[in-house]
Amino acid sequence: MRLLQSLTRGLAALDYLKEKAEPVRLTDVAATLGVEKSNASHILKTLVASGYASQDSSRRYLIHKDVTATDDSHSLEEIIACKQQWKPVLEKLMMETGECSHMAVLVKSQVWYIDKVDSNLPLKVDHPIGSLSPLHCTALGKIFLAYGDAVPNQKFDKYTATTISSNAELMQEIEKTRIRGYAVDNEEFSPGIRCVAHPIFDKVGKVIAAFGVSGPTVRLDDQKFLELGELVKTVYAQKMKEINNED
């Protein structure tokens, strides 16, 4: 109940920030939510830390510009609910693999990271919440190209020796992604880093988000890389079975 109340207030705060064209004061948010300033401050700081809001030099708050640009087929509330629902999957993946797990949505033909669970290992991948990455060379990005409505950018920026650099290559990779059931990034965005990702579908079969696991090649050899791909498929199926049993 407490968690639900916090989520409700967080959504209310986001709605308020969306309505305002200018940064707002802490006191205004507190008054709108009907809570003490200390509670409003905690809510706003959580939104900032999660990448949904930011604070300007005058210490006023505003919604993050990328939040208003998310795939318009899903509301902000749906995305936040998805993040809450699938957080345990990220935690499970990190515990089982020891590697970083991430969740992202589509924003202006880019991947926008909305959640993560960090690895406890000294050498790890870090994609900060709120950061953006390209579609053509990330596993999460390829999910939106293969299963969603994302349109690839015609400019194929080269990040590593294995980065996809043409539309023909990308179309082949998208087809491979659909066949295997998950996407891969084989040192295409960062040298020495491998990633796998899987789509999250809504109730009508549209992609709302993607989740994945990333790790260094020193730990993810070819065999483990394949096993990781099968693992994200397995945990997705398990989570969907759990969700369907709840309905």
Secondary structure, DSSP 8 states (H G I E B T S, - for coil): -HHHHHHHHHHHHHHHHHH-SS-B-HHHHHHHHTS-HHHHHHHHHHHHHTTSEEE-TTS-EEE-TTGGGB-TTS-HHHHHHHHHHHHHHHHHHHHHHSSEEEEEEEETTEEEEEEEE--SSSS-----TT-EE-STTSHHHHHHHHHSS----S-----STT---SHHHHHHHHHHHHHHTSEEEESSSSTTEEEEEEEEE-TTS-EEEEEEEEEETTT--HHHHHHHHHHHHHHHHHHHHHHHHH-
